Amino acid sequence: MKTFQSWNALVKKRNALAEGGNCGFKMRQLPFMGVICTVMLFIVYRTTDYQYHKTEMETRFHPFATVKDYHLHLGKLRGLPRGIMQARSDLELRPLWSSNSQSKASVTTNKNLLAMPVGIKQKDYVDDVVKKFLAANFTIILFHYDGNVDGWWDLGWGEKAIHIVAHNQTKWWFAKRFLHPDIVSVYDYIFLWDEDLGVEHFDPTRYLEIVKSEGLEISQPALDPNSTEIHHRITIRARTKKFHRRIYDLRGKTKCSNSSEGPPCTGFVEGMAPVFSRSAWYCAWHLIQNDLVHGWGVDMKLGYCAQGDRSKKVGVVDSEYIVHKGIQSLGGSGHPTMRTTMKRHGASSFDLRTEVRFVIVNSGIALTGRN
């Protein structure tokens, strides 16, 4: 009987030890599972937080955003979930049926933009320009000031361009409203050209190679000396140079020497064919007044947007040059039309651009064209 009781006690003791071991094993598992759960939660949190801050930083430190703009926009977007905000856009056309990869490829390949005000009477000139820029893989946007869009569809590239219509509006009116820095921020360079330019001696790709290698934030192609209209000597092509940033001229009223620090001797391009880097255009867009008409006088102030020393960051490219036809497309200001070709010893005695009014506003300068 004692033997049976001792055996029974031994069995109970072993069972108790086994149950204690299982309990201990389970107790040891709890901290490990807790660590796993904590790590997983941390990973989820960090991923979500990273997506949120990445979007927030893109908005806050967008190259064209100010602190004031950031707080203003953030306040209006508080209703959006984290990670959903898209701060940038572009002017790329989106086919009705295409894969996302095809759409993204289009955006990554078209890195430069050509914007031009056009009228149907200058169709041949515009056709020559657009063909050259499309071959260099530019995005094209045309501002139709005469309202005639249907007349362009017979050209092979008509459907590849973006067409915007507003009757009797100038290039600067269109640019202020449709080339907002946030919209064109995907493009490296913005060409804001007039329509009466001959491009027989101009290649966009070679032009940009020079601009990039020389660090020019604002530039223009030089004008052929035989152009119909030349207003400033600095824009005339130097046959022996690849580009130039200043001129030296001691004749006439404006004397240009090494001591000259501003336009029209250095740091100057004219408004007919300016080319802006992304950062320079952000500044220039803010410089353009909302009621600016002809834009005369703005070229004298573009040096403020050079992103540094305008005598170094602004230049005229000689090896890739254009011909300015000087065609008056929009109505004048009531004065008789006159040729304003730059003469050897000075400009024409009358220039419509003297009608530009300069208005001092606080510490800045507002420029408005006189109607």
Secondary structure, 3 states (H helix, E strand, C coil): CHHHHHHHHHHHHHHHHHHHHHHHHHHHHHHHHHHHHHHHHHHHHHHHHHHHHHHHHHHHCCCCCCHHHHHHHHHHCCCCCCCCCCCCCCCCCCCCCCCHHHHHHHHHHCCEEEEEEECHHHHHHHHHHHHHHHHCCCEEEEEECCCCCHHHCCCCCHHHCEEEECCCCCHHHHHHHHCCCCCCCCCCEEEECCCCEECCCCCHHHHHHHHHHHCCCEEEEEECCCCCCCCCHHHECCCCCCEECECCECCCCCCECCCCCCCCCECCCCCCCCEEEHHHHHHHHHHCCCCCCCCCCHHHHHHHHCCCCHHHHEEEEEEEEEEECCCCCCCCCCCCCCCCCCECCECCCCCHHHHCEEEEECCEEEEECCC
